Amino acid sequence: MQLPTAMAEVAPVPGSATVSGQPAPNTQNTPDASLGSASAAVAPIVGVDPAWAEKVSAATGIPRRALTAYAAADLTVDAEQPGCGIGWNTLAAIGEIESGHGGHGGAVLSDTGYPTPAIRGIALDGSGVAAITDTDGGAWDGDTVWDRAVGPMQFIPETWARWGADGNGDGAADPNQIDDAALATARYLCHGGDMTSTETWRAGVFSYNHVDSYVNNVAVVANQYAQQSAGAQ
């Protein structure tokens, strides 16, 4: 599989970097990727070079298990949609802001990619947040009255119903599992177009959370990861 050739540019933050380090695939066993007819189609397991993951994890402080999920999602979507150009650092920045890479509230991200305890957002009941009545019968969020954001990338159940992905190849699309959630995030961000210019990058991240300050925060963190990882390649 080819490495990503167009990396995501980020918002014009003073003193920022605009390119990310490229995740290295495990060339010993790297299958071809193809996008199925539905976004939840099983993605091939993309092996990320463990040496790359170890170096970048040490440089950025991103837990290796989470970093591997972001990098695999980047490589998978690069093969599916070469024109998107999303960078692993954008996914990592969202993962950091949404859940501390699956560590929110003292949760621990296991080797299988599930945080324990499970991560749930507040009820979207209109109290300072959007009002979204239950769309999943509580199947994902445990709430049969209101929807709540779920998992390390904080997917709302109705959004997951459309964009859910099987990133770890276990036959199920689960927003609690970080490989699945990272791949779904990458596909979601790319659905509006490329992520290779400041304008389109910002539009993509804004579609994930409709708050300008959120976009700016993701940009700052993504730039930080780009700078920290630059010397680790």
Secondary structure, DSSP 8 states (H G I E B T S, - for coil): ----SS-------TT---------B-TTS-------SSTTSB-----B-HHHHHHHHHHH---HHHHHHHHHHHHHHHHH-TTT---HHHHHHHHHHHHTTTTGGG-EE-TTS-EES--B----BSSSS-B-B-SSTTTTTS-SSB---BTTTTB-HHHHHHH--BSS-SS---TTSHHHHHHHHHHHHHTTS--SSHHHHHHHHHHHS--HHHHHHHHHHHHHHHHHHGGG-
